[in-house]
Amino acid sequence: MSARTSQATPRDDAIVVAVDGPAAAGKGTLARRLAAALNLVYLDTGSIYRAVAAKLLAGGGDPADADAASRVARALSSADLDRDDLRAEGVGAAASVVSAHQAVREALLEFQRAVAFDPPAGRAGAVLDGRDIGTVVCPDACAKLFVTASLEERARRRHEELLGRGEARIYARVLEDLKERDERDAARDAAPMTAAADAVVLDTSDLDVDAAFERALDIVRARCGVTAG
């Protein structure tokens, strides 16, 4: 996978889909299904920041230390995305702190764009999910979705996910954690979480997984001119 300059744009025939939104809105599940249905490469950009946070914490570093975090980010490799501790307790919160550092975001920008602009042979393009894909990473994406849901619904989903992994957590604490993360992601100076001006907002509060997918697929087909898949 080769890196491109920050001025690069997707090849003319590439399908590049940006899926943004807050935590536990369902964007990851949606993006994976879109990638599978349309023969696209999938990248969970949140895992990149989690990998930086996990490596930093494992080495005794402080997520608030921008210099230390950026050093880890510059040395990140694809293999780091397969770490066993990406979903460990505390890594998500640390990733949110790490992602607020401008130097970290700049270091990881080319990593993300290389996936979008240089998909492997045989793939029609890429779908990336995160919080600034449509606004910063791939502003020229042919389709941009901003997937959201009510805070209460997202907390319910995250709580069930944690319980399913055997992690005993109190719903009220999960709700507060998500609220704090939303505020931090929206208020940060470096690429704050916001819907792109031309993004389609998809509220999944009252949609099941299949209904959300069908709606998103229709949007991508219309926006990117896809007639199959």
SEKOL-231875 format. One record per residue: residue in three letters; x, y, z of N, C-alpha, C in turn. Coordinates in nm, 4 decimals, decimal comma. Example, Ala and Ser with C-alpha at 12.3 -4.5 7.8 and 13.67 -1.06 7.14 Angstrom:
PT firo      n_x      n_y      n_z     ca_x     ca_y     ca_z      c_x      c_y      c_z
PT  ALA   1,3190  -0,5690   0,7800   1,2300  -0,4500   0,7800   1,3200  -0,3300   0,7800
PT  SER   1,2850  -0,2250   0,7080   1,3670  -0,1060   0,7140   1,2900   0,0030   0,7870
***
This chain:
PT firo      n_x      n_y      n_z     ca_x     ca_y     ca_z      c_x      c_y      c_z
PT  MET   0,0852  -0,1193   0,0000   0,0000   0,0000   0,0000   0,0883   0,1237   0,0000
PT  SER   0,0802   0,2042  -0,0991   0,1660   0,3215  -0,1080   0,0936   0,4444  -0,0589
PT  ALA   0,1714   0,5403  -0,0077   0,1132   0,6649   0,0410   0,1024   0,7629  -0,0740
PT  ARG   0,0070   0,8530  -0,0643  -0,0078   0,9586  -0,1621   0,0144   1,0918  -0,0928
PT  THR   0,0330   1,1951  -0,1682   0,0438   1,3274  -0,1090  -0,0938   1,3731  -0,0674
PT  SER  -0,0968   1,4761   0,0177  -0,2251   1,5247   0,0694  -0,3090   1,5893  -0,0402
PT  GLN  -0,2485   1,6133  -0,1592  -0,3239   1,6733  -0,2683  -0,3892   1,5693  -0,3582
PT  ALA  -0,3636   1,4403  -0,3300  -0,4144   1,3352  -0,4176  -0,5658   1,3272  -0,4128
PT  THR  -0,6233   1,2824  -0,5239  -0,7676   1,2610  -0,5300  -0,7913   1,1187  -0,5782
PT  PRO  -0,9062   1,0618  -0,5456  -0,9331   0,9244  -0,5877  -0,9268   0,9100  -0,7390
PT  ARG  -0,8899   0,7916  -0,7877  -0,8884   0,7690  -0,9320  -1,0304   0,7865  -0,9843
PT  ASP  -1,0413   0,8149  -1,1113  -1,1699   0,8526  -1,1708  -1,2786   0,7471  -1,1513
PT  ASP  -1,2389   0,6193  -1,1526  -1,3397   0,5143  -1,1438  -1,3581   0,4599  -1,0032
PT  ALA  -1,2922   0,5197  -0,9049  -1,2980   0,4677  -0,7680  -1,4277   0,5062  -0,6990
PT  ILE  -1,4782   0,4136  -0,6206  -1,5909   0,4413  -0,5321  -1,5317   0,4656  -0,3933
PT  VAL  -1,5421   0,5874  -0,3446  -1,4923   0,6189  -0,2112  -1,6100   0,6654  -0,1276
PT  VAL  -1,6364   0,5927  -0,0209  -1,7510   0,6216   0,0652  -1,7004   0,6627   0,2043
PT  ALA  -1,7474   0,7749   0,2522  -1,7117   0,8256   0,3847  -1,8287   0,8037   0,4800
PT  VAL  -1,8032   0,7381   0,5910  -1,9073   0,7126   0,6904  -1,8595   0,7702   0,8239
PT  ASP  -1,9209   0,8788   0,8654  -1,8830   0,9455   0,9898  -1,9953   0,9360   1,0916
PT  GLY  -1,9626   0,9698   1,2159  -2,0636   0,9726   1,3201  -2,0058   0,9421   1,4561
PT  PRO  -2,0845   0,9620   1,5601  -2,0381   0,9390   1,6971  -2,0289   0,7906   1,7311
PT  ALA  -1,9688   0,7615   1,8446  -1,9520   0,6230   1,8895  -2,0867   0,5555   1,9117
PT  ALA  -2,0928   0,4264   1,8763  -2,2091   0,3404   1,9002  -2,3318   0,3804   1,8193
PT  ALA  -2,3109   0,4543   1,7104  -2,4235   0,4908   1,6232  -2,4524   0,3814   1,5218
PT  GLY  -2,3606   0,2864   1,5083  -2,3787   0,1780   1,4127  -2,3007   0,1959   1,2840
PT  LYS  -2,2120   0,2955   1,2793  -2,1417   0,3242   1,1541  -2,0449   0,2132   1,1148
PT  GLY  -1,9825   0,1472   1,2120  -1,8884   0,0409   1,1809  -1,9558  -0,0769   1,1133
PT  THR  -2,0654  -0,1224   1,1718  -2,1421  -0,2340   1,1141  -2,1905  -0,1972   0,9747
PT  LEU  -2,2392  -0,0757   0,9610  -2,2909  -0,0287   0,8330  -2,1805  -0,0231   0,7277
PT  ALA  -2,0653   0,0324   0,7652  -1,9545   0,0465   0,6710  -1,9026  -0,0897   0,6255
PT  ARG  -1,8944  -0,1858   0,7176  -1,8487  -0,3208   0,6809  -1,9433  -0,3854   0,5794
PT  ARG  -2,0732  -0,3697   0,6022  -2,1698  -0,4299   0,5108  -2,1676  -0,3628   0,3747
PT  LEU  -2,1495  -0,2309   0,3714  -2,1387  -0,1605   0,2443  -2,0157  -0,2087   0,1673
PT  ALA  -1,9049  -0,2242   0,2387  -1,7816  -0,2697   0,1743  -1,7999  -0,4079   0,1143
PT  ALA  -1,8633  -0,4973   0,1891  -1,8842  -0,6336   0,1405  -1,9782  -0,6357   0,0202
PT  ALA  -2,0830  -0,5548   0,0244  -2,1825  -0,5547  -0,0827  -2,1301  -0,4936  -0,2115
PT  LEU  -2,0371  -0,3973  -0,2002  -1,9916  -0,3226  -0,3171  -1,8474  -0,3531  -0,3569
PT  ASN  -1,7897  -0,4588  -0,2981  -1,6518  -0,4977  -0,3296  -1,5526  -0,3856  -0,2999
PT  LEU  -1,5666  -0,3248  -0,1830  -1,4790  -0,2157  -0,1408  -1,3889  -0,2601  -0,0266
PT  VAL  -1,2733  -0,1991  -0,0172  -1,1869  -0,2175   0,0992  -1,2524  -0,1443   0,2163
PT  TYR  -1,2433  -0,2005   0,3343  -1,3000  -0,1350   0,4532  -1,1892  -0,0947   0,5490
PT  LEU  -1,1959   0,0280   0,5991  -1,1022   0,0732   0,7021  -1,1780   0,1414   0,8146
PT  ASP  -1,1641   0,0844   0,9341  -1,2159   0,1458   1,0559  -1,1068   0,2404   1,1049
PT  THR  -1,1206   0,3686   1,0758  -1,0142   0,4614   1,1118  -1,0011   0,4775   1,2626
PT  GLY  -1,1085   0,4468   1,3349  -1,0984   0,4509   1,4803  -0,9963   0,3525   1,5322
PT  SER  -0,9787   0,2398   1,4603  -0,8818   0,1404   1,5039  -0,7395   0,1935   1,4930
PT  ILE  -0,7168   0,2878   1,4017  -0,5842   0,3473   1,3874  -0,5500   0,4267   1,5135
PT  TYR  -0,6458   0,5077   1,5577  -0,6219   0,5873   1,6782  -0,6173   0,4984   1,8021
PT  ARG  -0,6964   0,3919   1,8017  -0,6896   0,2962   1,9120  -0,5520   0,2290   1,9164
PT  ALA  -0,4972   0,1992   1,7985  -0,3659   0,1354   1,7938  -0,2586   0,2290   1,8499
PT  VAL  -0,2671   0,3558   1,8155  -0,1722   0,4534   1,8710  -0,1870   0,4595   2,0227
PT  ALA  -0,3119   0,4676   2,0685  -0,3368   0,4753   2,2129  -0,2889   0,3491   2,2840
PT  ALA  -0,3175   0,2324   2,2258  -0,2786   0,1062   2,2885  -0,1272   0,0942   2,2987
PT  LYS  -0,0557   0,1304   2,1921   0,0904   0,1240   2,1941   0,1473   0,2231   2,2956
PT  LEU   0,0867   0,3396   2,3020   0,1331   0,4424   2,3951   0,1133   0,3973   2,5394
PT  LEU  -0,0051   0,3456   2,5699  -0,0338   0,2991   2,7050   0,0546   0,1806   2,7423
PT  ALA   0,0751   0,0901   2,6466   0,1580  -0,0278   2,6740   0,3013   0,0115   2,7080
PT  GLY   0,3443   0,1231   2,6525   0,4793   0,1702   2,6798   0,4884   0,2659   2,7963
PT  GLY   0,3769   0,2820   2,8686   0,3765   0,3706   2,9846   0,3620   0,5168   2,9504
PT  GLY   0,3212   0,5490   2,8275   0,3067   0,6871   2,7858   0,1753   0,7496   2,8290
PT  ASP   0,1681   0,8801   2,8174   0,0497   0,9573   2,8548  -0,0214   1,0029   2,7284
PT  PRO  -0,1488   0,9659   2,7082  -0,2220   1,0081   2,5884  -0,2276   1,1592   2,5706
PT  ALA  -0,2160   1,2341   2,6793  -0,2205   1,3795   2,6703  -0,0894   1,4398   2,6207
PT  ASP   0,0160   1,3590   2,6133   0,1472   1,4037   2,5665   0,1478   1,3989   2,4134
PT  ALA   0,1295   1,5132   2,3505   0,1186   1,5192   2,2049   0,2456   1,4713   2,1350
PT  ASP   0,3621   1,5051   2,1890   0,4877   1,4647   2,1254   0,5039   1,3130   2,1274
PT  ALA   0,4758   1,2523   2,2418   0,4891   1,1071   2,2539   0,3885   1,0374   2,1632
PT  ALA   0,2653   1,0878   2,1599   0,1613   1,0267   2,0770   0,1950   1,0377   1,9288
PT  SER   0,2493   1,1514   1,8875   0,2819   1,1691   1,7461   0,3992   1,0802   1,7042
PT  ARG   0,4929   1,0551   1,7952   0,6027   0,9639   1,7632   0,5495   0,8230   1,7368
PT  VAL   0,4556   0,7805   1,8203   0,3944   0,6489   1,8006   0,3171   0,6464   1,6688
PT  ALA   0,2432   0,7529   1,6395   0,1635   0,7602   1,5172   0,2509   0,7523   1,3927
PT  ARG   0,3643   0,8189   1,3944   0,4521   0,8189   1,2767   0,5130   0,6809   1,2509
PT  ALA   0,5234   0,6003   1,3564   0,5836   0,4671   1,3420   0,4793   0,3567   1,3243
PT  LEU   0,3513   0,3937   1,3134   0,2446   0,2946   1,3058   0,2545   0,2119   1,1773
PT  SER   0,2244   0,0827   1,1880   0,2230  -0,0066   1,0717   0,0881  -0,0770   1,0636
PT  SER   0,0609  -0,1381   0,9518  -0,0652  -0,2106   0,9336  -0,0810  -0,3214   1,0364
PT  ALA   0,0311  -0,3827   1,0758   0,0264  -0,4916   1,1736  -0,0268  -0,4452   1,3081
PT  ASP  -0,0071  -0,3173   1,3399  -0,0540  -0,2645   1,4687  -0,2059  -0,2645   1,4782
PT  LEU  -0,2740  -0,2707   1,3645  -0,4203  -0,2708   1,3658  -0,4758  -0,4057   1,4086
PT  ASP  -0,3887  -0,5058   1,4208  -0,4313  -0,6392   1,4637  -0,3964  -0,6668   1,6100
PT  ARG  -0,3583  -0,5653   1,6841  -0,3256  -0,5829   1,8253  -0,4453  -0,6400   1,9024
PT  ASP  -0,4163  -0,7232   2,0004  -0,5226  -0,7854   2,0805  -0,5856  -0,6891   2,1811
PT  ASP  -0,5173  -0,5775   2,2088  -0,5643  -0,4880   2,3146  -0,6370  -0,3638   2,2625
PT  LEU  -0,6781  -0,3636   2,1378  -0,7433  -0,2445   2,0835  -0,8762  -0,2149   2,1523
PT  ARG  -0,9408  -0,3181   2,2051  -1,0696  -0,2995   2,2723  -1,0566  -0,3114   2,4237
PT  ALA  -0,9345  -0,3050   2,4734  -0,9118  -0,3162   2,6169  -0,9673  -0,1945   2,6904
PT  GLU  -0,9959  -0,2146   2,8171  -1,0488  -0,1078   2,9021  -0,9559   0,0133   2,8992
PT  GLY  -1,0124   0,1288   2,8732  -0,9353   0,2528   2,8756  -0,8769   0,2938   2,7419
PT  VAL  -0,8662   0,2005   2,6471  -0,8053   0,2338   2,5190  -0,8940   0,3286   2,4382
PT  GLY  -1,0261   0,3078   2,4430  -1,1171   0,3948   2,3698  -1,1089   0,5392   2,4151
PT  ALA  -1,1089   0,5596   2,5470  -1,0992   0,6955   2,6011  -0,9641   0,7566   2,5665
PT  ALA  -0,8586   0,6752   2,5750  -0,7252   0,7246   2,5419  -0,7165   0,7608   2,3938
PT  ALA  -0,7826   0,6825   2,3094  -0,7831   0,7106   2,1655  -0,8497   0,8444   2,1360
PT  SER  -0,9547   0,8759   2,2098  -1,0235   1,0035   2,1915  -0,9311   1,1193   2,2278
PT  VAL  -0,8503   1,1018   2,3324  -0,7553   1,2058   2,3740  -0,6446   1,2187   2,2695
PT  VAL  -0,5906   1,1053   2,2266  -0,4825   1,1036   2,1278  -0,5272   1,1681   1,9967
PT  SER  -0,6504   1,1415   1,9568  -0,6994   1,1907   1,8278  -0,7176   1,3422   1,8259
PT  ALA  -0,7156   1,4054   1,9414  -0,7312   1,5505   1,9466  -0,6013   1,6234   1,9162
PT  HIS  -0,4891   1,5531   1,9111  -0,3606   1,6150   1,8817  -0,3438   1,6338   1,7309
PT  GLN  -0,3231   1,7568   1,6887  -0,3087   1,7857   1,5467  -0,1935   1,7075   1,4845
PT  ALA  -0,0826   1,6949   1,5563   0,0339   1,6245   1,5026   0,0024   1,4770   1,4770
PT  VAL  -0,0793   1,4182   1,5619  -0,1184   1,2780   1,5442  -0,2057   1,2644   1,4199
PT  ARG  -0,3010   1,3529   1,4045  -0,3918   1,3458   1,2910  -0,3156   1,3644   1,1597
PT  GLU  -0,2199   1,4557   1,1595  -0,1406   1,4770   1,0392  -0,0573   1,3534   1,0061
PT  ALA  -0,0022   1,2908   1,1105   0,0808   1,1720   1,0886   0,0006   1,0566   1,0311
PT  LEU  -0,1276   1,0479   1,0666  -0,2103   0,9352   1,0223  -0,2932   0,9646   0,8977
PT  LEU  -0,2893   1,0880   0,8528  -0,3712   1,1258   0,7380  -0,3330   1,0477   0,6123
PT  GLU  -0,2038   1,0377   0,5833  -0,1604   0,9670   0,4635  -0,1906   0,8177   0,4721
PT  PHE  -0,1827   0,7618   0,5924  -0,2158   0,6205   0,6138  -0,3585   0,5943   0,5666
PT  GLN  -0,4494   0,6828   0,6043  -0,5901   0,6661   0,5681  -0,6135   0,6910   0,4199
PT  ARG  -0,5510   0,7952   0,3663  -0,5720   0,8281   0,2259  -0,5147   0,7213   0,1328
PT  ALA  -0,4079   0,6553   0,1760  -0,3514   0,5493   0,0936  -0,4521   0,4367   0,0734
PT  VAL  -0,5311   0,4071   0,1767  -0,6350   0,3044   0,1654  -0,7418   0,3479   0,0653
PT  ALA  -0,7826   0,4745   0,0759  -0,8885   0,5241  -0,0120  -0,8419   0,5377  -0,1567
PT  PHE  -0,7205   0,5879  -0,1754  -0,6742   0,6201  -0,3103  -0,6059   0,5040  -0,3818
PT  ASP  -0,5538   0,4080  -0,3059  -0,4825   0,2953  -0,3660  -0,5383   0,1617  -0,3194
PT  PRO  -0,6665   0,1339  -0,3441  -0,7213   0,0037  -0,3038  -0,6546  -0,1082  -0,3814
PT  PRO  -0,6458  -0,2268  -0,3245  -0,5821  -0,3400  -0,3932  -0,6507  -0,3706  -0,5255
PT  ALA  -0,5763  -0,4326  -0,6153  -0,6316  -0,4725  -0,7452  -0,7537  -0,5611  -0,7242
PT  GLY  -0,8561  -0,5363  -0,8029  -0,9775  -0,6155  -0,7919  -1,0824  -0,5545  -0,7021
PT  ARG  -1,0463  -0,4500  -0,6293  -1,1438  -0,3807  -0,5439  -1,1903  -0,2536  -0,6136
PT  ALA  -1,3195  -0,2231  -0,5991  -1,3775  -0,1086  -0,6691  -1,3458   0,0245  -0,6023
PT  GLY  -1,2970   0,0204  -0,4805  -1,2672   0,1427  -0,4073  -1,2586   0,1131  -0,2590
PT  ALA  -1,3068   0,2062  -0,1776  -1,2939   0,1895  -0,0331  -1,4060   0,2596   0,0411
PT  VAL  -1,4355   0,2081   0,1587  -1,5253   0,2757   0,2518  -1,4504   0,2920   0,3817
PT  LEU  -1,4469   0,4147   0,4314  -1,3776   0,4467   0,5550  -1,4782   0,4997   0,6549
PT  ASP  -1,4701   0,4539   0,7787  -1,5572   0,5115   0,8805  -1,4749   0,5770   0,9891
PT  GLY  -1,5282   0,6840   1,0425  -1,4577   0,7605   1,1459  -1,5379   0,8807   1,1898
PT  ARG  -1,4678   0,9910   1,2097  -1,5341   1,1129   1,2552  -1,5036   1,2345   1,1682
PT  ASP  -1,4016   1,2229   1,0820  -1,3681   1,3356   0,9946  -1,3364   1,2885   0,8531
PT  ILE  -1,3952   1,1760   0,8120  -1,3642   1,1220   0,6797  -1,4187   1,2133   0,5694
PT  GLY  -1,5436   1,2517   0,5803  -1,6046   1,3354   0,4771  -1,5585   1,4795   0,4788
PT  THR  -1,5086   1,5260   0,5921  -1,4679   1,6665   0,6029  -1,3186   1,6872   0,5789
PT  VAL  -1,2351   1,5889   0,6174  -1,0901   1,6082   0,6110  -1,0181   1,5005   0,5298
PT  VAL  -1,0427   1,3747   0,5632  -0,9659   1,2658   0,5016  -1,0012   1,2484   0,3546
PT  CYS  -1,1289   1,2372   0,3242  -1,1738   1,2156   0,1855  -1,2870   1,3123   0,1504
PT  PRO  -1,2565   1,4415   0,1408  -1,3632   1,5376   0,1090  -1,4211   1,5203  -0,0303
PT  ASP  -1,3510   1,4442  -0,1174  -1,4003   1,4204  -0,2526  -1,4727   1,2867  -0,2653
PT  ALA  -1,5041   1,2228  -0,1531  -1,5763   1,0948  -0,1577  -1,7064   1,1124  -0,2351
PT  CYS  -1,7412   1,0114  -0,3153  -1,8632   1,0247  -0,3955  -1,9887   1,0156  -0,3094
PT  ALA  -1,9783   0,9489  -0,1936  -2,0921   0,9418  -0,1013  -2,0429   0,9657   0,0401
PT  LYS  -2,1167   1,0482   0,1119  -2,0823   1,0784   0,2504  -2,2055   1,0555   0,3373
PT  LEU  -2,1885   0,9733   0,4400  -2,2960   0,9466   0,5345  -2,2531   0,9933   0,6723
PT  PHE  -2,3435   1,0551   0,7436  -2,3191   1,0883   0,8846  -2,4213   1,0086   0,9640
PT  VAL  -2,3737   0,9002   1,0237  -2,4613   0,8063   1,0939  -2,4695   0,8448   1,2406
PT  THR  -2,5908   0,8618   1,2894  -2,6083   0,9033   1,4275  -2,7262   0,8299   1,4903
PT  ALA  -2,7459   0,8520   1,6184  -2,8592   0,7974   1,6936  -2,8644   0,8757   1,8236
PT  SER  -2,9748   0,8656   1,8946  -2,9859   0,9385   2,0207  -2,8799   0,8887   2,1182
PT  LEU  -2,8393   0,9757   2,2089  -2,7388   0,9390   2,3090  -2,7840   0,8188   2,3897
PT  GLU  -2,9115   0,8167   2,4272  -2,9643   0,7069   2,5081  -2,9605   0,5741   2,4334
PT  GLU  -2,9947   0,5779   2,3052  -2,9928   0,4557   2,2256  -2,8493   0,4070   2,2044
PT  ARG  -2,7595   0,4985   2,1816  -2,6198   0,4594   2,1631  -2,5624   0,4008   2,2919
PT  ALA  -2,6005   0,4566   2,4045  -2,5541   0,4034   2,5332  -2,6102   0,2636   2,5570
PT  ARG  -2,7359   0,2425   2,5175  -2,7956   0,1091   2,5329  -2,7195   0,0069   2,4500
PT  ARG  -2,6881   0,0437   2,3257  -2,6157  -0,0478   2,2384  -2,4765  -0,0782   2,2931
PT  ARG  -2,4057   0,0257   2,3355  -2,2712   0,0047   2,3882  -2,2744  -0,0787   2,5161
PT  HIS  -2,3753  -0,0544   2,6004  -2,3887  -0,1301   2,7247  -2,4095  -0,2781   2,6939
PT  GLU  -2,4962  -0,3079   2,5970  -2,5204  -0,4473   2,5586  -2,3948  -0,5105   2,4995
PT  GLU  -2,3200  -0,4328   2,4224  -2,1951  -0,4828   2,3638  -2,0952  -0,5203   2,4734
PT  LEU  -2,0823  -0,4349   2,5723  -1,9889  -0,4599   2,6817  -2,0310  -0,5813   2,7635
PT  LEU  -2,1604  -0,5914   2,7898  -2,2104  -0,7070   2,8638  -2,1857  -0,8354   2,7854
PT  GLY  -2,2025  -0,8261   2,6527  -2,1797  -0,9428   2,5688  -2,0354  -0,9882   2,5691
PT  ARG  -1,9437  -0,8956   2,5985  -1,8020  -0,9305   2,6065  -1,7608  -0,9682   2,7491
PT  GLY  -1,8618  -0,9749   2,8372  -1,8322  -1,0126   2,9751  -1,7820  -0,8998   3,0613
PT  GLU  -1,7983  -0,7752   3,0155  -1,7543  -0,6601   3,0932  -1,8735  -0,6019   3,1688
PT  ALA  -1,8717  -0,6107   3,3003  -1,9812  -0,5592   3,3817  -1,9692  -0,4074   3,3919
PT  ARG  -2,0629  -0,3372   3,3305  -2,0609  -0,1915   3,3332  -2,1998  -0,1404   3,3673
PT  ILE  -2,2076  -0,0299   3,4370  -2,3337   0,0333   3,4722  -2,3780   0,1224   3,3559
PT  TYR  -2,5049   0,1093   3,3178  -2,5564   0,1861   3,2032  -2,5323   0,3357   3,2219
PT  ALA  -2,5559   0,3880   3,3399  -2,5394   0,5316   3,3631  -2,3962   0,5766   3,3372
PT  ARG  -2,2997   0,4903   3,3701  -2,1593   0,5234   3,3465  -2,1279   0,5217   3,1976
PT  VAL  -2,1859   0,4246   3,1263  -2,1672   0,4161   2,9819  -2,2254   0,5406   2,9153
PT  LEU  -2,3436   0,5813   2,9595  -2,4092   0,7007   2,9063  -2,3218   0,8237   2,9266
PT  GLU  -2,2669   0,8387   3,0467  -2,1828   0,9549   3,0778  -2,0540   0,9519   2,9962
PT  ASP  -1,9959   0,8323   2,9796  -1,8728   0,8200   2,9008  -1,8952   0,8638   2,7563
PT  LEU  -2,0086   0,8201   2,6977  -2,0380   0,8584   2,5602  -2,0633   1,0085   2,5482
PT  LYS  -2,1322   1,0644   2,6467  -2,1594   1,2082   2,6447  -2,0295   1,2872   2,6490
PT  GLU  -1,9380   1,2457   2,7354  -1,8088   1,3137   2,7465  -1,7286   1,2999   2,6178
PT  ARG  -1,7347   1,1813   2,5580  -1,6604   1,1591   2,4340  -1,7172   1,2428   2,3206
PT  ASP  -1,8501   1,2507   2,3118  -1,9130   1,3337   2,2094  -1,8671   1,4786   2,2220
PT  GLU  -1,8678   1,5283   2,3453  -1,8297   1,6677   2,3687  -1,6839   1,6911   2,3327
PT  ARG  -1,5983   1,5954   2,3675  -1,4561   1,6091   2,3372  -1,4318   1,6028   2,1859
PT  ASP  -1,4996   1,5106   2,1178  -1,4804   1,4966   1,9736  -1,5330   1,6173   1,8963
PT  ALA  -1,6413   1,6750   1,9439  -1,7015   1,7890   1,8742  -1,6275   1,9198   1,9018
PT  ALA  -1,5626   1,9287   2,0181  -1,5003   2,0542   2,0589  -1,3516   2,0639   2,0266
PT  ARG  -1,2898   1,9515   1,9864  -1,1449   1,9558   1,9642  -1,1113   2,0509   1,8492
PT  ASP  -0,9935   2,1101   1,8561  -0,9492   2,2021   1,7518  -0,9120   2,1286   1,6241
PT  ALA  -0,8546   2,0094   1,6375  -0,8099   1,9324   1,5213  -0,9234   1,8471   1,4670
PT  ALA  -0,9736   1,8839   1,3489  -1,0766   1,8059   1,2797  -1,1911   1,7639   1,3710
PT  PRO  -1,2670   1,8575   1,4242  -1,3785   1,8208   1,5117  -1,4829   1,7371   1,4385
PT  MET  -1,5526   1,6530   1,5139  -1,6561   1,5687   1,4538  -1,7748   1,6541   1,4119
PT  THR  -1,8052   1,6523   1,2840  -1,9205   1,7252   1,2320  -1,9590   1,6643   1,0980
PT  ALA  -2,0825   1,6779   1,0615  -2,1277   1,6259   0,9330  -2,0793   1,7174   0,8213
PT  ALA  -2,0275   1,6590   0,7133  -1,9889   1,7381   0,5962  -2,1134   1,8062   0,5407
PT  ALA  -2,0940   1,9201   0,4775  -2,2071   1,9967   0,4244  -2,2904   1,9164   0,3258
PT  ASP  -2,2252   1,8252   0,2516  -2,2964   1,7468   0,1519  -2,3219   1,6029   0,1973
PT  ALA  -2,3104   1,5772   0,3267  -2,3359   1,4424   0,3787  -2,4856   1,4203   0,3989
PT  VAL  -2,5257   1,2952   0,3864  -2,6628   1,2563   0,4181  -2,6641   1,2077   0,5626
PT  VAL  -2,7448   1,2704   0,6450  -2,7546   1,2313   0,7864  -2,8502   1,1125   0,7969
PT  LEU  -2,8009   1,0049   0,8543  -2,8802   0,8836   0,8704  -2,8957   0,8547   1,0188
PT  ASP  -3,0154   0,8792   1,0720  -3,0439   0,8554   1,2134  -3,0929   0,7118   1,2288
PT  THR  -3,0165   0,6318   1,3038  -3,0490   0,4899   1,3191  -3,1208   0,4588   1,4503
PT  SER  -3,1655   0,5615   1,5209  -3,2291   0,5406   1,6521  -3,3420   0,4387   1,6457
PT  ASP  -3,4230   0,4487   1,5402  -3,5405   0,3611   1,5284  -3,5279   0,2622   1,4130
PT  LEU  -3,4053   0,2390   1,3669  -3,3839   0,1465   1,2561  -3,3072   0,0237   1,3043
PT  ASP  -3,3476  -0,0930   1,2553  -3,2663  -0,2102   1,2861  -3,1500  -0,2146   1,1880
PT  VAL  -3,0600  -0,3094   1,2062  -2,9383  -0,3159   1,1259  -2,9689  -0,3288   0,9770
PT  ASP  -3,0637  -0,4146   0,9420  -3,0954  -0,4367   0,8009  -3,1573  -0,3135   0,7365
PT  ALA  -3,2468  -0,2472   0,8082  -3,3123  -0,1290   0,7533  -3,2119  -0,0160   0,7323
PT  ALA  -3,1203   0,0012   0,8268  -3,0177   0,1045   0,8141  -2,9276   0,0752   0,6945
PT  PHE  -2,8927  -0,0518   0,6768  -2,8066  -0,0903   0,5654  -2,8744  -0,0645   0,4314
PT  GLU  -2,9989  -0,1045   0,4180  -3,0686  -0,0852   0,2908  -3,0796   0,0626   0,2562
PT  ARG  -3,1057   0,1445   0,3570  -3,1153   0,2882   0,3312  -2,9804   0,3447   0,2887
PT  ALA  -2,8743   0,3025   0,3594  -2,7396   0,3507   0,3254  -2,6984   0,3034   0,1864
PT  LEU  -2,7301   0,1797   0,1526  -2,6936   0,1247   0,0217  -2,7619   0,2026  -0,0900
PT  ASP  -2,8866   0,2382  -0,0697  -2,9586   0,3173  -0,1694  -2,8904   0,4530  -0,1899
PT  ILE  -2,8462   0,5132  -0,0792  -2,7804   0,6441  -0,0868  -2,6498   0,6325  -0,1647
PT  VAL  -2,5698   0,5317  -0,1318  -2,4401   0,5143  -0,1984  -2,4595   0,4852  -0,3467
PT  ARG  -2,5550   0,3998  -0,3801  -2,5820   0,3681  -0,5214  -2,6187   0,4952  -0,5980
PT  ALA  -2,7035   0,5779  -0,5379  -2,7478   0,7000  -0,6059  -2,6340   0,8016  -0,6184
PT  ARG  -2,5585   0,8177  -0,5118  -2,4524   0,9190  -0,5111  -2,3320   0,8796  -0,5968
PT  CYS  -2,2985   0,7514  -0,5984  -2,1773   0,7045  -0,6680  -2,2064   0,6432  -0,8038
PT  GLY  -2,3328   0,6383  -0,8415  -2,3681   0,5831  -0,9708  -2,3479   0,4343  -0,9812
PT  VAL  -2,3664   0,3640  -0,8692  -2,3506   0,2180  -0,8672  -2,4827   0,1549  -0,9049
PT  THR  -2,4799   0,0649  -1,0016  -2,6034   0,0016  -1,0451  -2,6122  -0,1438  -1,0039
PT  ALA  -2,5056  -0,1984  -0,9450  -2,5055  -0,3373  -0,9013  -2,4444  -0,3454  -0,7632
PT  GLY  -2,4559  -0,4658  -0,7018  -2,3952  -0,4855  -0,5702  -2,4985  -0,4808  -0,4624
***
